[in-house]
Amino acid sequence: MSIEIFQFPEKASESDLVELLIELGYESGENLFWHGPEGTKHFFWADTADFKSTSGVDASVFPLDDKGKKAWKVTSCKWVLRTRSSIWASSFDKDFQNHTVRTVRKKFGGRFYNDHFGHNRYIQFEKEQSTPASRGLFSIREQLKGDLDSLEYSLPEEKVQFLDTPKGIIDENNDPMGLLAFSKQLDPSRVVYNALVPFLIAGIEYFFRESFEILLKYDENAKLKLNQSSRKVPFADASALARGEFHLESIVSSWYSFQNLDSINKAYSENLQIDIWKTLRRRKKIRKKLPLLTDALNNLIGARHGVVHHFSLDRNLSREDFLNLIHLVKTIINVMSKEFEQKLGIKFGPG
């Protein structure tokens, strides 16, 4: 659940609170989920450096009328500060929310109410051990898992479930002539399943590329090896790098294709000493099947190539088959995440 803190400073005007929030690094914006009374001003803070924030902290300054004063049992306070961190907030977000409340209280006095811990109680939390890389890889993994879960939840059912013939109903358990199986090949839902195959490959590509760039960014040995490299960099990339518009790890990742398993393995083995082939050359249970992950992934990449470059649709790709592919991608992400955790020596988490 989110944590809301309502703060009632004794001697602060609207401008005092707004100026202090800006000094702390908050930026003015809109709050779509909490509008507040008329005259409310909204702000937001997040520290994206080294993946410290997961959801940031939002703050609102709003006027307190006589009805509000009576409800909150305050007399001298005219403006209230509301701060909030979400259920997904990292320890850095929660710590900064505490810092905001402490700073306001130190400068303007008054009291506050924490809807989770009570009156004048700061947020209590345990700070898990983490590194920038472990936090970054965690955010990539959770984003993809959420998107894949959404796809699985919303995947349309097949239109053709049975055939109603003069001789009776033909279903999955009663199809000696294969009429239902043939009819299912013409089911328009199978076009949808084929169209979604490139989405799965995009997820795989995103996972391996982003993970590669994050691992490379925080691996000093890999950077040292790159410094000794004589590989040429295009002037446009070097110029963008000098202007701060491009990062070294992005340049390195552009040398490889992350839609090809051989190229993925080359990127990781050459720069990070991680053998992707070895990690994925194993059988893992995926729903009711036990495929070799490397073979299953190569087949999926081949299916994507057929759809994108030749508009070749697999009419035998059923809803169950596509669900297997979703779980294949999830399994690959989980297997590789464990491998990355071993390399880092720390479990993934928001910190």
C-alpha positions in Angstrom: 0.0 0.0 0.0 1.1 3.6 -0.5 2.2 5.8 2.4 0.7 9.2 2.8 1.9 11.8 5.2 -0.1 15.0 5.9 2.1 17.7 7.5 0.8 20.8 9.3 3.5 23.4 9.6 2.9 26.1 12.1 4.5 29.0 10.3 4.7 28.4 6.6 3.0 30.2 3.7 2.2 28.6 0.4 5.3 30.1 -1.2 7.5 29.0 1.7 6.5 25.3 1.1 6.8 25.6 -2.6 10.2 27.1 -2.5 11.4 24.5 -0.1 10.2 21.7 -2.2 11.9 23.1 -5.2 15.2 23.5 -3.2 14.9 19.8 -2.3 14.7 18.9 -6.0 10.9 18.5 -6.5 9.5 19.6 -9.9 6.1 21.1 -10.5 3.6 18.9 -12.3 0.1 17.3 -12.3 -1.3 14.6 -10.1 -3.9 12.6 -12.0 -4.8 10.5 -8.9 -5.2 13.1 -6.2 -6.4 16.6 -7.2 -6.8 18.1 -3.8 -8.9 21.2 -3.0 -9.0 24.3 -5.2 -5.6 26.0 -5.1 -3.6 22.8 -4.7 -0.1 22.7 -6.3 1.5 19.4 -7.1 5.2 18.3 -7.3 7.2 15.2 -7.9 10.7 13.9 -7.0 12.6 10.9 -8.3 16.3 10.0 -8.4 16.8 8.0 -11.6 20.6 7.9 -11.2 21.8 4.4 -10.6 18.2 3.1 -10.6 17.6 4.4 -7.0 13.9 5.4 -7.5 11.2 3.0 -8.5 8.2 5.3 -8.2 9.5 8.5 -6.6 7.7 10.7 -4.2 4.8 13.0 -5.0 4.0 16.1 -2.9 1.1 18.5 -2.8 0.7 21.9 -1.1 -3.0 22.8 -0.4 -4.9 25.3 1.6 -6.6 24.2 4.9 -10.1 25.7 5.4 -12.0 26.0 8.7 -13.7 22.6 8.1 -10.2 21.0 7.5 -8.8 22.7 10.6 -11.6 21.2 12.7 -11.2 17.8 11.2 -7.4 17.7 11.8 -7.6 19.6 15.1 -5.2 22.4 14.1 -5.5 26.1 14.6 -2.5 28.1 13.3 -1.8 26.0 10.1 -3.0 27.5 6.9 -1.2 25.3 4.3 -0.8 21.6 4.4 1.9 19.5 2.7 0.9 16.0 1.6 3.7 13.6 0.5 3.1 10.1 -0.8 5.3 7.1 -1.8 3.7 4.2 -3.6 3.6 0.5 -2.7 6.4 0.0 -5.2 8.6 2.7 -3.7 12.3 1.8 -3.1 14.0 2.4 0.2 15.6 5.5 -1.5 12.1 6.9 -2.2 10.9 6.2 1.4 14.1 7.7 2.8 13.6 10.9 0.8 10.0 11.2 1.9 11.2 11.0 5.5 13.9 13.6 4.6 11.3 15.9 3.2 9.1 15.7 6.3 12.1 16.2 8.6 13.2 19.3 6.6 9.8 20.9 6.6 9.3 20.2 10.3 12.8 21.5 11.3 12.2 24.8 9.4 8.5 25.4 10.0 7.6 23.4 13.1 4.2 21.7 13.5 3.2 18.1 13.4 2.4 15.4 10.9 0.3 12.3 10.5 1.6 9.2 8.8 -1.3 7.1 7.6 0.7 3.9 8.1 2.7 4.5 11.3 0.7 7.2 13.1 1.2 10.7 14.5 4.7 12.2 14.2 6.0 8.8 13.1 8.5 8.5 10.2 8.4 5.7 7.8 10.1 2.6 9.1 11.7 0.3 6.5 14.5 -2.2 6.1 17.1 -1.3 3.4 17.9 -4.4 1.4 21.4 -4.8 0.1 21.6 -3.8 -3.5 23.9 -2.3 -6.2 23.1 -0.1 -9.2 23.4 -3.1 -11.4 21.1 -5.3 -9.3 18.5 -2.6 -9.1 18.7 -1.9 -12.8 18.4 -5.5 -13.8 15.5 -5.9 -11.3 13.6 -3.1 -13.0 14.0 -4.6 -16.4 12.9 -8.1 -15.3 9.9 -6.8 -13.5 8.8 -4.6 -16.4 8.9 -7.5 -18.8 7.2 -9.9 -16.4 4.4 -7.4 -15.9 4.0 -6.9 -19.7 4.1 -10.7 -20.4 1.5 -11.3 -17.6 -0.8 -8.7 -19.1 -0.4 -10.4 -22.5 -1.2 -13.8 -21.1 -4.2 -12.4 -19.2 -5.7 -10.7 -22.3 -4.8 -13.2 -25.0 -8.0 -13.8 -26.9 -9.7 -17.2 -26.9 -10.0 -19.1 -30.2 -13.2 -18.5 -32.1 -13.6 -22.1 -33.2 -14.2 -24.3 -30.2 -16.4 -27.1 -31.8 -18.4 -28.0 -34.9 -22.1 -28.4 -34.9 -22.8 -31.0 -37.7 -25.9 -32.9 -38.7 -24.3 -36.0 -37.1 -23.7 -34.2 -33.8 -21.1 -32.0 -32.1 -17.4 -32.5 -33.0 -15.0 -31.3 -30.3 -11.4 -32.0 -29.2 -12.4 -35.4 -27.8 -14.5 -36.4 -30.9 -12.7 -35.5 -34.1 -11.8 -38.8 -35.9 -11.7 -37.2 -39.4 -9.7 -34.1 -38.3 -12.5 -31.7 -39.3 -12.2 -29.6 -36.2 -8.4 -29.4 -36.4 -8.7 -28.3 -40.1 -11.3 -25.7 -39.2 -9.1 -24.3 -36.4 -6.4 -23.6 -39.0 -8.8 -21.1 -40.5 -9.6 -19.5 -37.1 -8.9 -15.7 -37.3 -7.5 -15.9 -33.8 -4.5 -17.7 -35.2 -3.6 -14.7 -37.2 -3.5 -12.7 -34.0 -1.2 -15.3 -32.3 1.2 -15.1 -35.2 1.1 -11.3 -35.2 2.1 -11.4 -31.5 5.2 -13.6 -32.1 7.4 -10.5 -32.9 6.3 -9.0 -29.6 7.9 -11.9 -27.8 11.1 -11.5 -29.7 11.1 -7.8 -29.0 10.9 -8.7 -25.3 13.8 -11.1 -25.6 15.8 -8.5 -27.5 15.0 -5.7 -24.9 15.9 -8.0 -22.0 19.3 -9.0 -23.4 20.2 -5.6 -24.7 19.2 -3.6 -21.6 20.8 -6.2 -19.3 24.0 -6.1 -21.3 24.2 -2.3 -21.1 23.5 -2.3 -17.4 26.1 -5.0 -16.6 28.7 -3.3 -18.8 28.1 0.1 -17.3 29.0 -1.1 -13.8 31.7 -3.7 -14.7 35.1 -2.0 -14.2 37.0 -5.0 -15.7 34.8 -4.9 -18.8 35.5 -1.1 -19.2 39.2 -1.7 -18.8 39.1 -4.3 -21.5 37.2 -1.9 -23.8 39.8 0.8 -23.1 42.4 -1.5 -24.6 40.3 -2.2 -27.7 41.3 -0.7 -31.0 37.8 -0.9 -32.5 36.9 2.3 -34.4 33.8 4.3 -33.4 31.9 6.4 -36.0 32.4 10.1 -35.7 28.7 10.7 -35.1 28.7 8.3 -32.2 31.9 9.9 -30.7 30.4 13.3 -31.1 27.2 12.3 -29.4 29.2 10.6 -26.6 31.2 13.8 -26.0 27.9 15.8 -25.8 26.5 13.4 -23.2 23.7 12.3 -25.6 25.1 8.8 -25.9 26.7 6.3 -23.5 29.6 4.0 -24.0 27.6 0.9 -23.3 25.0 2.0 -25.9 27.8 2.2 -28.5 29.1 -1.2 -27.6 25.7 -2.8 -27.7 25.2 -1.4 -31.2 28.0 -3.7 -32.4 25.8 -6.7 -31.8 22.3 -8.0 -32.8 20.2 -9.1 -29.9 17.7 -11.0 -32.1 20.3 -13.7 -32.8 21.4 -16.1 -30.2 24.9 -16.4 -31.6 25.3 -12.6 -31.5 23.9 -12.4 -28.0 26.4 -14.9 -26.8 29.2 -13.1 -28.6 28.3 -9.8 -26.9 28.2 -11.3 -23.4 31.2 -13.6 -23.7 33.5 -11.0 -25.3 32.7 -8.3 -22.8 31.3 -9.9 -19.7 32.6 -13.5 -19.7 29.1 -14.8 -19.5 28.3 -17.9 -21.7 24.7 -17.5 -22.8 24.8 -20.8 -24.8 26.0 -22.7 -21.7 23.4 -21.1 -19.5 20.5 -21.8 -21.8 21.6 -25.2 -23.1 19.4 -27.0 -20.6 15.9 -28.4 -20.4 13.4 -26.6 -18.3 9.7 -27.5 -17.6 7.4 -25.1 -19.4 3.8 -25.9 -18.6 3.5 -29.5 -19.8 6.6 -29.6 -21.9 10.3 -30.0 -21.2 12.1 -28.3 -24.1 15.8 -27.5 -24.6 15.8 -23.7 -24.1 18.3 -23.0 -26.9 16.3 -25.0 -29.5 13.0 -23.5 -28.3 14.4 -19.9 -28.5 15.9 -20.5 -32.0 12.6 -21.8 -33.2 10.8 -18.8 -31.8 13.3 -16.5 -33.5 12.8 -18.4 -36.8 9.0 -18.0 -36.4 9.4 -14.2 -35.9 11.6 -14.1 -39.1 9.0 -15.9 -41.1 6.2 -13.5 -40.0 8.2 -10.3 -40.4 10.1 -11.0 -43.6 7.9 -13.5 -45.5 4.5 -13.0 -43.9 4.6 -16.7 -43.2 1.8 -17.7 -40.8 1.8 -20.9 -38.8 -1.9 -21.9 -39.0 -1.2 -24.7 -36.4 -0.2 -22.1 -33.8 -3.0 -22.5 -31.2 -3.7 -20.4 -28.1 -2.1 -23.1 -26.0 0.9 -23.1 -28.2 1.3 -19.3 -27.8 0.9 -19.6 -24.1 3.8 -22.0 -24.1 5.8 -19.4 -26.0 5.0 -16.7 -23.4 6.1 -19.1 -20.6 9.2 -19.9 -22.7 10.2 -16.2 -22.7 9.4 -15.9 -18.9 11.6 -19.0 -18.2 14.5 -17.6 -20.3 14.3 -14.3 -18.4 14.3 -16.2 -15.0 17.2 -18.5 -16.0 19.3 -15.6 -17.2 18.4 -13.5 -14.1 19.7 -16.2 -11.8 22.9 -16.3 -13.9 23.3 -12.5 -13.6 22.7 -12.7 -9.9 25.5 -15.2 -9.6 27.8 -12.9 -11.5 27.0 -9.9 -9.3 26.9 -11.9 -6.1 23.7 -10.3 -5.0 20.0 -10.9 -5.6 17.9 -8.5 -7.7 15.7 -6.1 -5.8 14.6 -2.4 -5.8 16.9 -1.5 -3.0 
